[in-house]
Amino acid sequence: MATINDRYLYLKAGYLFPEIARRVNAFAEANPSAKIIKLGIGDVTEPLPEACRAAMIKAVEEMGDRATFRGYGPEQGYPWLREKIAEQDFKARRCDIDASEIFISDGSKCDTGNILDIFGKDNAIAVTDPVYPVYVDTNVMAGNTGPANEAGQYEGLIYLPISAANDFTAAIPSQKVDLIYLCFPNNPTGATATKEHLQQWVEYALANGSIILFDAAYEAFITDPTIPHSIYEIDGARNCAIEFRSFSKNAGFTGTRCALTVVPKTITGKASDGSDVELWKLWNRRHSTKFNGVSYVVQRAAEAVYSPEGQAQVKALVSFYLENAKIICEKLTAAGLTVYGGVNSPYVWVQAPTGLSSWEFFDKLLEKANVVGTPGSGFGSAGEGYFRISAFNSRENVEEAMKRILENL
Ligand SMILES: *Cc1c(COP(=O)(O)O)cnc(C)c1O
């Protein structure tokens, strides 16, 4: 009889989004005339930039001609894409990252999970609370945790609480941590990290031999020029940080699929015999064994993001969502609520009115304004009392949702 990976049984049944769907469906059935506006799930709504579409169409035509047809490409991605990323995302910000250190993939969600393949089983692993659930669940699947307790926290993981009290930036841990996941601008809180804060993490990591797994999926939303876009803007990060980036949120590739992971050749980890091993070699081996590259058509679409037209179109897309976020912040503040994030981020993190839990506030917004958001407690126990509202929607829906909240709350 085949056995299974028992650790999957530790996973809490995907609770958050199914529970939201259950409550929304029940409400919709009881109130068939209600026009529900969803500001919950972190998916984009606006169409792909014209430059990306044009590049894809051209690439499809090439695929239809024997002379320009492409079969398997390099697993790590085509050099023309990796070089543009190195130049424009990194070198232009004075980050010392070479094209050979950039691995193209079909998503950051996958990469943040897959990266665990190259690490040992006895690392001390830290996540923030609240957190993007993928970091936690992939560690459970990899066998890096024990079971969850009542509060939903897994034995063996180190949870670093973030809240208004610490500006939604985790305190540097007092104990030794081997792997630490950081996400800035943050999902779900919309918080950003200053250069000084990231510098503290890099210093901690260098002093303790730790590795920072830095998720920069939302870097394009940074408008404040003092906030770093990349962990490699910090001195020393080349020796302790892996960075994940995605075309999902800047260029609307959530359904197109393209992302990248940066593994500098200067980072090492310890083998069990005590020797230092380059992580780049391991990730290169993993990536080329278990992955066969992103489609040519999609890599051409990603390349178009770096053309002058592509840059202008992506900027317009991001500005559109940021304007939504600004409207959400202004209206919710006018409604008497306390809001965080929403400035260098598409997420607004709302404090539920005094005395209301995250789910109670969810029900109230659904019933009174027919607006759906995401209860903060679904991202971790320290998210209790908060609520995430996403700016990914049409202007019309955002304005209508805010009008209803102002009138009915
Ligand atoms: C959306 C998102 C990503 C991007 O995931 P893809 O698989 O590239 O679409 C990565 N990290 C976080 C925190 C996200 O919210």
The ligand as an ORCA input file, in Angstrom:
! r2SCAN-3c Opt
* xyz 0 1
  C       0.577     37.849     -5.543
  C       1.746     37.497     -4.706
  C       2.859     36.877     -5.266
  C       2.929     36.565     -6.739
  O       2.631     35.233     -6.986
  P       2.658     34.678     -8.470
  O       2.696     33.192     -8.266
  O       3.897     35.191     -9.133
  O       1.404     35.127     -9.155
  C       3.946     36.597     -4.458
  N       3.930     36.926     -3.151
  C       2.886     37.528     -2.588
  C       2.947     37.901     -1.154
  C       1.750     37.829     -3.340
  O       0.706     38.429     -2.759
*
